Amino acid sequence: MGHGPLSGYKVLDMTQFESGTVCTETLAWLGAEVIKVERPGLGELGRPDPVEKGKDTYGFLVMNMNKRSITCNAKDPDGLALLKKLVAEVDVFVENMGPGSCDRLGLSYEDCKAINPKIIYASLKGFSQEGPFKDYPAFDPVATHTGVMASVTGLPDQPIKAGISVADSGTGTQLALSIIAALLQREREGIGQRVDVAMQDFMICFSRSQWEPYYANGGKPNRRVGNGMPLEDVAPSGTYPCKPFGVNDYVHIYCQRRPSSPNWDDLCDLMGHPELKQAVCERMSTPRKRFLVKDEVDALITEFCAKHTKYEVMDMCAKADVPCGAILDVDDITKDPQYVERGLLVDIDHPQRGKVRLPGFASKMSEVTIDYKPSPALGEANQDVYGGMLGLSEDEIKKLKDKGAI
């Protein structure tokens, strides 16, 4: 079994909240030494729990596994000097601060490149730094609204934002991919470079499938169809309640929009309605014709699903080759042993929170095993990094701490 593919690479992590921390956590999982820079005494903005004083938030735990933490006041001249010394020692610099923040600190790409010409300098912002929105503040819902997603999500008269941070985590993962590509190019060509990913840009590219109906419909804005099929008016395509009718006891059932698909016939056999098969019932003979009697179709499926749990419906549909997915919430997944057994969820022993089960790295690599570690205590690596990597004495480190530089 090989070491982490990024082992030996050092990353200076100037990120906070979700988007940037997802990027650097991904690099850490793959073996990079990620040195997270945090505010002395406070940590990054997402660390302190506002309710349980003195404890880290669960959000910090889930976004910062396998990292090391140092404290440094970048606005203090001595603190900034330390960061510049670290820039000379690392392979990658990652930041997702507000537009212009790193430039004002003296840690722009040009500043860092002057210190370390082969550095990979990675920035994540809400909007492109080359466009008219470059100075606009942005968080995940801003990116999903300005990047197509909200325009096609929800009901016809009501856009609805996504329930998870698609732009934050998605852009963070995209930035990690780009950093790895830049490191590979550096190995081949001996060059460093700047890598920029904007959340709006990621969302636009992530929504690439929306250009199919856009052109097919003569350049008109795409529709919002709730749980229906956005590319075409077909049935069934819906989410149906199951017993015992709890808040997330639903399944989504979809029969392919291809007219020759056997999905509907298979579903009819499963529901006990062979008289509604495509070759038998003209009204049900194509996906589009079924859409014209959508209420009848949905009523039949609702009656069937109401007799079973969501897991039973999903299992029966799968065995009948009918596409179906139960709504599985965080509680369902956290308590299902299959996800732990195959390494998707991992149990972490955190010094403050005890045993916590969290999502890990989704990809499986035959020659890589990830040794998951809890998020770091604030400043736990100060001695190792400032003393070991930069060669400062204990007395020098103490003086820097006493003056608030670290």
C-alpha positions in Angstrom: 0.0 0.0 0.0 1.5 3.4 -1.0 1.9 6.5 1.0 -0.5 9.4 0.4 0.1 10.6 -3.2 0.7 14.2 -2.0 3.1 13.2 0.8 6.1 15.4 0.9 4.2 18.5 -0.3 3.7 21.4 2.1 0.6 23.6 2.0 0.2 27.0 3.8 -3.5 27.2 4.5 -5.0 30.7 4.9 -8.6 29.5 4.5 -11.7 29.7 6.6 -15.3 28.6 6.7 -16.2 25.9 4.1 -15.0 26.4 0.5 -11.3 26.9 1.2 -11.2 24.5 4.1 -12.7 21.7 1.9 -9.9 22.3 -0.6 -7.1 22.0 2.0 -8.7 19.1 3.8 -8.8 17.2 0.5 -5.1 17.9 0.1 -4.4 16.8 3.6 -6.4 13.5 3.2 -4.2 12.8 0.2 -1.1 13.1 2.2 0.0 16.8 2.0 1.3 18.5 5.1 -1.3 21.2 5.6 -0.3 24.0 7.9 -3.5 26.0 8.9 -2.8 29.6 9.9 -5.3 30.9 12.5 -5.7 34.0 14.7 -3.9 33.9 18.0 -6.2 33.1 20.9 -9.3 32.8 18.6 -8.7 30.6 15.6 -10.4 30.9 12.3 -13.9 32.5 12.3 -15.5 29.1 12.0 -13.8 27.5 14.9 -15.3 28.9 18.2 -18.7 27.5 19.2 -20.9 30.5 20.1 -23.1 28.4 22.4 -20.6 25.9 24.0 -17.9 28.3 25.0 -14.4 26.9 24.8 -15.3 24.2 22.3 -14.8 24.0 18.5 -17.8 23.8 16.3 -18.8 20.6 14.7 -18.4 22.5 11.4 -14.7 23.1 12.2 -14.3 19.4 13.0 -15.7 18.2 9.7 -13.8 20.7 7.5 -10.3 20.5 9.1 -9.3 16.9 9.6 -5.7 15.9 9.1 -4.3 19.5 9.3 -1.8 21.1 11.6 -2.6 24.5 13.3 -0.3 27.4 13.9 -1.3 30.8 15.2 -0.1 34.0 13.5 -1.2 37.6 13.4 -0.6 38.6 9.8 -1.2 42.2 10.6 1.8 42.3 13.0 5.1 42.9 11.2 6.8 40.0 13.0 3.8 37.8 12.2 3.9 38.7 8.5 7.6 38.1 8.5 7.0 34.6 9.8 4.4 33.9 7.1 6.8 35.1 4.4 9.5 32.7 5.8 6.9 29.9 5.5 6.1 30.9 1.9 9.7 30.1 1.1 9.4 26.6 2.6 6.0 25.4 1.2 4.8 24.2 -2.2 1.3 25.6 -2.1 -0.3 28.7 -0.7 -4.2 28.6 -0.4 -6.5 31.5 0.5 -10.2 32.3 0.3 -10.1 35.7 2.0 -12.2 38.6 0.9 -11.2 40.3 -2.4 -7.9 42.2 -2.0 -7.3 41.0 1.6 -4.1 39.1 0.8 -2.8 42.0 -1.4 -3.3 44.4 1.5 -1.4 42.1 3.9 1.6 41.9 1.5 0.8 38.3 0.6 -0.3 38.7 -3.0 0.7 36.3 -5.7 3.5 38.7 -6.8 4.8 39.0 -3.2 4.8 35.2 -2.7 6.3 34.5 -6.2 9.2 36.9 -5.4 10.0 34.7 -2.4 9.3 31.3 -3.9 9.2 31.4 -7.8 7.8 27.9 -8.0 5.0 28.3 -5.6 1.5 27.2 -6.5 -0.6 30.2 -5.3 -4.3 29.2 -5.1 -7.2 31.6 -4.5 -10.9 31.0 -4.1 -13.3 33.9 -4.4 -17.0 34.4 -4.9 -16.6 36.0 -8.3 -13.9 36.1 -10.9 -11.2 38.6 -10.2 -11.3 39.5 -13.9 -15.0 40.4 -14.1 -17.2 43.3 -13.1 -18.4 41.5 -9.9 -14.8 41.0 -8.5 -15.3 43.2 -5.4 -18.7 41.8 -4.5 -18.9 39.7 -1.3 -20.2 36.2 -1.7 -21.3 33.1 0.1 -22.6 29.8 -1.1 -26.2 31.0 -1.8 -25.0 34.0 -3.7 -22.9 31.7 -6.0 -25.8 29.2 -6.6 -28.2 32.1 -7.4 -25.7 33.8 -9.8 -24.5 30.5 -11.2 -27.7 29.1 -12.9 -28.7 26.6 -10.1 -31.4 28.6 -8.4 -32.9 29.5 -11.7 -33.9 25.9 -12.3 -34.4 24.7 -8.7 -37.8 25.0 -7.0 -41.4 25.6 -8.2 -42.4 27.5 -11.3 -43.2 30.6 -9.3 -40.6 30.2 -6.5 -36.9 29.6 -6.9 -35.5 27.6 -3.9 -31.9 27.4 -2.9 -30.1 24.1 -2.4 -30.2 22.5 1.0 -26.4 21.8 1.0 -23.5 24.1 0.2 -23.0 23.0 -3.4 -20.9 26.0 -4.4 -18.8 26.0 -1.3 -17.8 22.4 -1.2 -17.9 22.0 -5.0 -15.6 24.9 -5.6 -13.2 23.7 -2.9 -13.0 20.3 -4.5 -12.4 22.0 -7.9 -9.6 24.1 -6.4 -8.0 21.0 -4.9 -8.1 19.3 -8.4 -6.5 22.4 -10.0 -3.8 22.5 -7.4 -2.9 18.9 -8.0 -2.8 19.6 -11.7 -0.5 22.6 -11.1 1.8 20.5 -9.0 2.0 17.9 -11.7 2.8 20.6 -14.3 5.5 21.9 -12.0 7.0 18.4 -11.8 7.1 18.2 -15.6 8.0 21.8 -16.5 9.6 23.3 -13.4 7.2 26.2 -13.1 4.9 27.6 -10.4 1.7 29.4 -11.2 -1.4 31.1 -9.9 -4.7 29.2 -9.7 -8.0 31.0 -9.4 -11.4 29.5 -9.0 -14.5 31.6 -8.5 -17.6 30.0 -6.9 -19.9 31.6 -9.6 -17.7 30.2 -12.4 -17.7 26.7 -10.8 -21.5 26.8 -10.6 -21.8 27.8 -14.2 -19.6 25.0 -15.4 -21.3 22.6 -12.9 -24.6 23.5 -14.5 -23.4 22.6 -18.0 -26.4 20.2 -18.7 -28.7 23.2 -18.7 -27.4 24.3 -22.0 -29.1 21.4 -23.7 -32.7 22.5 -23.0 -31.6 26.2 -23.4 -30.7 25.6 -27.1 -33.4 23.0 -27.7 -36.0 25.6 -26.6 -34.8 28.3 -28.8 -32.7 30.2 -26.3 -35.4 30.6 -23.7 -34.6 30.5 -19.9 -35.0 27.0 -18.5 -37.9 26.0 -16.4 -38.3 25.1 -12.7 -40.3 21.9 -12.4 -40.1 20.9 -8.8 -39.4 17.2 -8.6 -40.2 16.7 -12.3 -37.9 16.1 -15.2 -36.5 19.4 -16.3 -35.4 18.4 -19.8 -38.8 17.1 -20.9 -42.4 16.8 -19.8 -42.5 13.1 -18.9 -44.1 10.9 -16.2 -43.5 9.5 -13.8 -40.9 11.7 -12.2 -41.8 12.5 -8.7 -41.2 12.1 -5.0 -43.7 10.0 -3.1 -44.5 9.5 0.6 -43.9 6.1 2.3 -44.9 4.7 5.6 -44.5 5.5 8.5 -44.8 9.0 6.8 -42.1 10.7 8.8 -40.5 14.0 7.6 -38.1 12.2 5.3 -40.1 9.0 4.4 -40.1 9.5 0.7 -38.8 8.0 -2.5 -38.1 9.5 -5.8 -39.2 7.3 -8.8 -38.3 8.2 -12.4 -39.0 6.3 -15.6 -36.7 7.2 -18.4 -37.8 9.7 -21.0 -36.8 7.4 -23.8 -40.1 6.0 -25.3 -38.7 2.5 -25.7 -37.7 2.3 -22.1 -39.2 -0.7 -20.2 -39.2 1.2 -16.9 -42.9 2.0 -16.9 -43.9 -1.6 -17.8 -41.7 -3.0 -15.0 -43.2 -0.5 -12.6 -46.8 -1.5 -13.7 -45.9 -5.2 -12.9 -44.6 -4.2 -9.5 -47.7 -2.2 -8.6 -50.0 -4.9 -9.9 -51.4 -2.9 -12.9 -50.4 -4.8 -16.0 -53.4 -3.3 -17.8 -51.5 0.1 -17.9 -48.5 -1.2 -19.8 -47.4 0.8 -22.8 -48.5 -1.8 -25.4 -51.9 -2.2 -23.7 -53.0 1.3 -22.6 -52.8 4.1 -25.2 -52.9 6.8 -22.5 -49.8 5.3 -20.9 -48.0 4.4 -24.1 -45.2 7.0 -24.0 -43.5 9.1 -21.3 -45.1 12.3 -22.8 -48.6 10.8 -23.0 -48.3 9.8 -19.3 -47.4 13.4 -18.5 -50.8 14.4 -19.8 -52.4 12.2 -17.2 -49.7 12.9 -14.6 -52.2 13.2 -11.7 -53.5 9.6 -12.4 -49.9 8.3 -12.7 -48.9 10.0 -9.4 -52.0 8.7 -7.6 -51.2 5.1 -8.5 -47.6 5.4 -7.4 -48.6 7.2 -4.2 -51.0 4.4 -3.3 -48.3 1.8 -3.9 -45.6 3.6 -1.9 -48.0 4.2 1.0 -48.0 0.5 1.7 -44.3 0.2 2.2 -41.3 1.9 3.8 -38.9 3.9 1.7 -36.3 1.1 2.0 -38.8 -1.5 0.8 -39.9 0.6 -2.1 -36.3 1.3 -3.1 -35.4 -2.4 -2.9 -38.4 -3.6 -4.8 -37.9 -1.0 -7.6 -34.2 -1.9 -7.9 -35.0 -5.6 -8.3 -37.5 -4.6 -11.0 -34.9 -2.4 -12.7 -37.0 0.8 -12.0 -34.9 3.8 -11.0 -35.7 4.8 -7.5 -34.0 6.5 -4.6 -35.1 6.8 -1.0 -34.5 10.1 0.8 -31.6 9.3 3.1 -30.9 12.0 5.6 -27.8 12.5 7.8 -29.3 10.4 10.6 -30.1 7.5 8.2 -26.6 7.5 6.8 -24.7 8.1 10.1 -26.4 5.1 11.6 -26.1 2.7 8.6 -23.0 0.5 9.2 -22.4 0.0 5.5 -20.9 3.5 5.2 -18.4 2.9 8.0 -17.6 -0.6 6.7 -16.5 0.7 3.4 -14.7 3.8 4.7 -17.0 6.5 3.6 -17.8 7.6 7.1 -15.0 7.5 9.7 -15.0 7.6 13.5 -12.8 10.3 14.9 -11.8 10.7 18.6 -11.8 14.4 19.2 -10.4 15.7 22.5 -13.4 18.0 23.1 -16.2 16.3 21.4 -15.4 12.6 21.9 -16.2 10.1 19.3 -17.6 11.7 16.2 -18.6 10.0 12.9 -17.9 12.2 9.9 -17.7 11.9 6.1 -14.3 11.1 4.6 -12.8 11.1 1.1 -15.3 9.8 -1.4 -12.9 8.3 -4.0 -11.4 4.9 -3.4 -7.8 4.3 -4.6 -6.4 0.8 -4.5 -2.9 1.8 -3.4 -3.9 4.6 -0.9 -5.2 4.3 2.6 -6.1 7.5 4.4 -5.2 7.7 8.1 -7.9 10.0 9.3 -7.0 12.4 12.2 -9.1 14.9 14.1 -9.1 18.6 13.5 -6.1 20.2 15.3 -6.1 22.2 18.5 -5.5 25.9 18.1 -1.8 26.5 17.6 -0.8 22.8 18.4 2.0 22.9 15.8 3.5 26.3 16.7 6.6 24.7 18.2 7.1 22.2 15.4 6.6 24.7 12.6 8.3 27.7 14.0 11.0 25.8 15.8 11.5 22.8 13.5 10.7 24.3 10.0 12.0 27.8 10.6 14.6 27.2 13.2 13.4 29.6 15.9 14.5 29.1 19.4 12.1 28.5 22.3 13.0 31.9 23.6 12.2 33.6 20.2 8.9 31.7 20.0 8.0 32.8 23.6 8.8 36.5 22.8 6.6 36.3 19.6 3.8 34.8 21.6 4.1 37.4 24.4 3.8 40.3 21.9 0.8 38.7 20.2 2.5 38.0 16.9 1.7 34.3 17.2 
